[in-house]
Amino acid sequence: MPERYMSRKIIFTALFLPLFIFSGLSFYRSRHLKEPVVAGPGVLEVRKLSHYFPGIKGSINDASVYLLGNGGAGQGSVLILGGSHPEEPAGRLAAWIIVENAVVNAGRVFVILTANPSASTSTRPGGAYPPDYAIKTPWGERKFRQGDRWSNPLDQWPDPEVYIHYPSRQQLAYMDIRNQNRTWPGRAKGTMTERTCHAMTRMIIEENIDLVIDLHEAELQYPVISTIVAHQKGEDIAALASMMISAEEGFQIGVEYSPVALRGLSHREIGDHTQAIPLLLETPEPFLDATRGKTDRELLLSGKDEFVMKAGKHGLLFEKIDENGWPIDVRVGRHLSSIIQILRVWTELHPEKPIVMTGVPRYTEVIEKGTGFYLKNPSEAPANRVFYE
């Protein structure tokens, strides 16, 4: 090989090696960022998801399950899922506030803050997502992983040419085999994402959970937005909750019915394969829109984007947006008030199995004080009450 070519290779290697090292360290820090959780006054126990299905024990998706309540049997129970899609942060933050603040006076509340931990450790390829974001609090900042819609390829690979959903055998997009909201009810000998859903399905059945609330966000160009998506078993609860939210909470939320022909989604499969009533909540997140501008932390938290606003002026959106955007406090507050009203409706319809939760801020309170006001300081909490996602 000519000497000049060898010299060129050495120069290029010397120039790019620092970049490779810096990038590798950044990816490593992002994947291993620890997010503290302060177990609030209502938390009785924190267990692992593998408690219900040992097939995920030791994997990155052996998620933490927070149990709140008075521990009695024969009560109403709800499972709240945050982080099915970690790139939709309002769901995780709303679940965080519940774990750190809620007191359960009747019934049991199970919370999984990060239903797909693997998806929280990477960002969307080509999406230019920030690796993390910070929420300001009265005592400092809390940093959270940004995440993606799909499980990290480092944990599950390769994708098939066509994803065939189990057990329906419906053909879905190949990458959706890593999409937790396309792999319900899961299967014991499937991929990591399928096994995670199988573990949660086992949990729902074994704990005799009555309600499952799956927290999501949607781009404004997606028609299923600002809504409660309900399985047919939960149509009455969703309709009543929608009316009460719209009348009392200061914002409007609609109702969509889970399509029977589209498989793999939590609001379809949980209702078909367990005794529970599944509901999925969607808030608007401009950060996800294809027409967005710079995809940075500011857009993620403020929900302000001139390009998405322009798309709205051309009639391309399914939700309104103005110069105020869709701030994270608005999105988190909508989820929390929706959960409060859903549990209220459940208790009114099922007085023999009440689920009564207090200490959780409503929409107007979160807007007034901010999401960070309700996040506790880990350094001031007893060590045995601090956990990590």
N, C-alpha and C positions, 0 to 999 in steps of 0.2 A: 504494500500500500504506500503511495507517495507520502512523503513526510508532511507536505502541506495539508493533506486530508487529516492526518493524525493530529496535527496541531489544531486544526479547526474543531475536531471532536473534543479535544481537551478544553478549548476555550468555551465551547457551548456547554460542556458539562460543568465547568466552573461557574458559568453564568447562571445556569438553571438549577444547580444543586441547592443553593440557599432557598430558592423559591419552592422546590419540592419539600425541603425540610420544614419550612414555615407553614406550608399548606397542610402537611401531614400532622404537625403539632396542633394546628387549628382544628382539623377534623377530629383528632383524638380528644381534645378538650371539649369539643361540642358533644361528642358521643358519650363522654363520661361526666358531664356536668351534673352535679348532685343538686337536686331541688329539695330544700327542707320543707317538711310538713309538721306543723305543731298540732298535735292531737288536742282538740278542744274538749270542753266539759262533757260533751255528750258521747265521746268515743269510749266504748267499752273494751274493744279488742281490735288489734290489727293482725290479720293473718294473710297468708299467701294464697293465690289462686290455685296452686297445686294441692291445697288442702282438699279440693273437690275433684281434681284429676291429676294424678302423679305424672302423667305423660308430659307435662310442661315443667316439671321440677328442675331447677338449675338453669333453665333457659332465660333469656333476657325478658321473655314475656310472662314470667311468673310474677304477675302484678300483685300489688298490695291491695287488700280488701279491708276497708274501714267499716266497722260495725258500730252503729249508734243506736241507743235504745235502752230500755230497762231490763232486757234479757228474758222477759216472760214468754212462754209458748202460747200458741193459738191467737196471735195478734196479727194485725195487718202489717204488711212489709213491702218496702219499695227498694229497688236497686237503681241507683243513679250512676250513669256511665259518662265520664268525661274522657276526652282523648281517644275516642275511636278513630278520629282523624286529628292528630295533634296539631296540624297546620291551622286548625280552627280553635284559637286560644280561649275564646269566651266560655266554651264548655268546660275546659279544664279549670279555669279560674273560678267559675261559679261553683264547681264541685269542691275546690280548695276552700272557698269561703264557708261552705256547709260543714266540712270536716273541722275547720278551725273555730267555728262559732256556734253551731247548732246544738240545741238541747231537744231531745226527743221525749215528749211527755207521755206518748202512747204509741205503741207499735215499734217496728224496727226499721232502720234506714241503713242500707248497705251502700257504700260509695266506693267506686273504683275511679281514682283520679286520672289514671292513664291506662285506658283499656287496651291500647296497643303500644307498649313501651318501646318496641323496636322502631316503630314509625316516628317516635319522638327523637330518635338519635341521628336522623339524616334530614336533608331538605330536598326539595324537588329538583332533579337534574335539569339544568338549563333555566330554572326559575329565578335565579339570582336572589334567593331568600336569604335574609340574615340568619345566622346560626342560632341566635337567641334574642331575647328582649328582656327589658327590666320594667318592673312596676314600682313606681314611687310610693313610699309609705311614710307615715309620720316619723319613723325611726331610721329610715334609709331606703334601700332598694332590695327587691327580691328578683332574682334572675331566673328565667325559665327557658327551656329549650324550645326552639321554634317548631321543628318537626315537619313531617310530610303527611300525605294522604295514604301512602303505601308503606308496608313494612320495609325495613332497610334491606337492600340486596345482600349486605354482608351477613344477614341472618337467614335469608331464604332466597335461594337461587338454584337453577335458572327458572325463568318463567316458561310455561308451555306455549306452544303455538296458539292454542285455543284453551281457555279455562272452561272446564266442564264442572258446573256447580253440583255439589253433593247435598242432598240426595235427588234433586229434581232432574239432573243431567241437562239443565239448560246451558247453552253455550254463551259465555260472556267474554268480554275483552281479556286478552291474555294477562295484562298487568293486574287485573282485579283479583287474581289469586293471592295478591298481597294486600288487598283492600279489605279491611276488617268488616266494613259494611256491605260486603258482597259474599262473605264466607260463612254466614250463619246458616244453619245451627251448628256448623262445624262437624268434624269427625275425628275419632280417636287416633286413627293411623294416617291422617292427612298431613299437610304442610304445617309449619309452625303457626301460621295465621289461622288455619282451620282448627288446629288443636286448641288454640286460645279460645276461639268461639265455643268449641266443644266443652271446655272447662267452665265457661260462664253459663252455658246451657245446663250443665250438671249442677252448678251452684243454684240456679234459678229453681230447678226441680227439687233438689234436696232441701233447700231452705224454704220451700213452699212460698216463694215470692209472688206477690199479687200484682205489682206494677213494675214495669221497667221503663225508665225515662232516659233516653239516649240523646245527649246534648251535641248539637252540630251548628255549623255556620255555612252559609252559601253565598256564592257570588251573585251580584244583582242581575246578571244575565241568565240566571237559572230560575225557571218558573216555580220551583218548590222552595219558597222563601217566606219569611215572616209567618210561619205557620206551625201547627201541630199536625204531624202525620200519624194517623191512627189506624191500627188494625181494626177489623170490624167488631171485635170484642170490646173495643174501647171508644166506639163512636160517640156514645152518650157522654162519657167523661170528657172527651175532647171538645164536644160541642158546648157543654155547660161551662167548662173552663174557659173556652174562647170568649163566651159572652161575659163572664165575670171579669176576665182580664180587661176586655175592651171597655167595660163599664167602670171599673174601679182602679185600674193600675196606671192609666195615663198613656197607654199605647194600644194599637190594634194588632190582633193576631188572628189568622184564619185557621181553617181546618182542611186538611187533605186526607183522602182515604187511601190506605195502602193498596197498590195494585196487586191483584192476585197473580197476574202473569209474570211479574218481575221478581226473580228469586234472589235469595242471599242477603236481603236487607233485614236489619233488626226488627223493624216494624211489621215485617211479614213472617219471618221464620220463628221468632220467639212466640208469637201468637199461635202459629200453627203447631209447634212442637213442644210447647210447655203450657202450664196452666196460667201463666202470667199474661197480663194485658200490656203490650208494648206501645209506647208513644215516643215519637222522635220530634225534637224541637229544632227549628232552623231560625237563626238570626242572620241579618245581612253582614257580609264581610267584603268590602271593596278590594281588599288585598288580593283576593282570589280571582278577580275579573281579568279576562284576557286583554281588555283595552286599557289596563292600568298603566300608570307611569312608573316612576322609580320604585322598585320593590324593596323598601327599606323598613326599618323599625318604626319610623314616623308614620308611614302609611298603615302599618299593622295596627298601631295603637290609636291613631287619630281617625282612621277611616275616611280621610279627605283625599280626593284625587280629581284633578281637573279633567282628565281624560274620561273617567267613568261618568262624571257630570255631563260631559259633551255627548257621550253615548245615550244618556238619559234624554237629552234634548232632541235626539234623533229617534226616540221611541224604541230603543234597543234594550231597555231594562224592564224587569218585573217588580222593581221596588223603587221608590223615590230616593233621590239624593240631592242635597243642596250644599251650600258652602260650609254647613256644620258637619258634614260627613256622617259617619257612623262610628263614634268613639267607642273604645273598649268598655267604658263605664256603662254606656247605653246598652251594649250587647250583653254584658254580664248581668246588668240589672233586669233585662227582659227575661233571661233564663231563670233568675232567682224568683221573680214574681210569678212566672209561669209555673214553676215547681210548687210554690206555696199554694197557688189556686188549684192546681191539679190534686194536691193532697187534701185540700179542703173539700173539693167536690167528691173525692173518693170517700172521705169520712162521712159526708152527708148521705151518700148513697149506700154506704156499708157501715152503719153505726155499730154493728157487732164486731167490726174489725177496724177500729180507727187508727189513723196514722197522723199524729199531731206533733209538729215540729216548730219550735220557737227559736228566737235568737238569730234568725237569718234575715238580713236586710232586704228590703223590697227595692223595686226599680227606682223610685224617687229618692230613696236614701243613698243608693249607690251613686246616682248622678250628683247628689249634693255633696257627699263626702269623698267619693272616689273609691275605686276598687281596692287600692292599697290600704285604705283606712281599716279594712276588715282583715288584713293579713297580719298574723301575729309575728312577733320578734323571736326567732329561734334562740337567740343568745340569752333571753330572759326566761325561757321555759325550762322546766326540769329536763334533764337529759333523757329520762325514760319516756318523755312525752314528745320527743322529736324523732321523726322518721324521715326517710329520704326516698324520693322517686328517682 
